[in-house]
């Protein structure tokens, strides 16, 4: 979860194992979690908007470090970090 907390506009991360939720500063971005999830999907990352300001990330159990890094990069790009 440490890498997730480095993503711009991620306020908090919580979870157990690989089931993680990220609380997003949606007011700063001007998009709901559902809209962010759609942007992530268009960029190749499947996440769920579970509340108005939280995204759920649930990668497969055999996820690689490279795929995690790629997911963090996509989320960073979508949230306006790069």
C-alpha positions in Angstrom: 0.0 0.0 0.0 3.0 2.3 0.4 3.3 2.8 -3.4 -0.3 3.7 -3.6 0.1 6.5 -1.1 2.6 8.2 -3.3 0.0 8.7 -6.1 -1.2 12.3 -6.3 -4.7 12.8 -4.8 -4.7 9.5 -2.9 -5.6 10.5 0.6 -5.6 7.0 2.2 -5.2 3.4 1.4 -6.7 0.5 3.4 -7.1 -3.2 2.9 -5.9 -6.7 3.6 -3.7 -8.7 1.4 -4.2 -7.7 -2.2 -7.8 -6.3 -1.7 -7.1 -2.6 -1.4 -9.3 0.5 -1.3 -7.8 3.9 -2.2 -9.6 7.1 -0.9 -9.3 9.7 -3.6 -9.5 13.5 -3.2 -12.3 13.8 -5.7 -13.0 17.4 -4.9 -9.5 18.4 -6.1 -9.8 16.3 -9.3 -13.4 17.2 -10.1 -14.4 13.6 -10.9 -16.2 10.9 -8.9 -14.6 7.6 -8.2 -16.8 6.1 -10.9 -15.6 8.5 -13.5 -12.0 7.9 -12.4 -12.6 4.1 -12.7 -13.8 4.6 -16.2 -10.7 6.6 -17.1 -8.6 3.9 -15.6 -10.4 1.3 -17.6 -9.8 3.2 -20.8 -6.1 3.3 -19.9 -6.0 -0.4 -19.3 -6.5 -0.7 -15.5 -9.6 -2.3 -14.1 -10.7 -0.8 -10.7 -14.1 -0.3 -9.1 -15.6 2.9 -7.8 -17.1 1.5 -4.5 -18.1 4.8 -3.0 -18.2 8.4 -4.4 -14.5 8.8 -3.4 -13.0 5.3 -3.1 -11.6 2.9 -5.6 -11.2 -0.8 -5.1 -8.1 -2.5 -6.5 -8.3 -6.3 -6.5 -5.5 -7.8 -8.6 -5.1 -11.5 -9.1 -3.2 -13.5 -6.5 -0.4 -14.1 -9.0 0.2 -10.5 -9.8 3.8 -9.5 -10.6 5.7 -6.6 -9.2 5.9 -5.2 -12.8 2.1 -5.3 -13.1 1.7 -3.5 -9.7 4.2 -0.8 -10.9 2.2 -0.5 -14.2 -1.1 -0.1 -12.2 0.4 2.6 -10.0 1.7 4.4 -13.1 -1.7 4.3 -14.8 -3.4 5.5 -11.7 -0.9 8.3 -11.4 -1.5 9.4 -15.0 -5.3 9.3 -14.6 -5.2 11.3 -11.4 -3.1 14.0 -13.1 0.3 13.2 -11.7 2.1 13.0 -15.1 
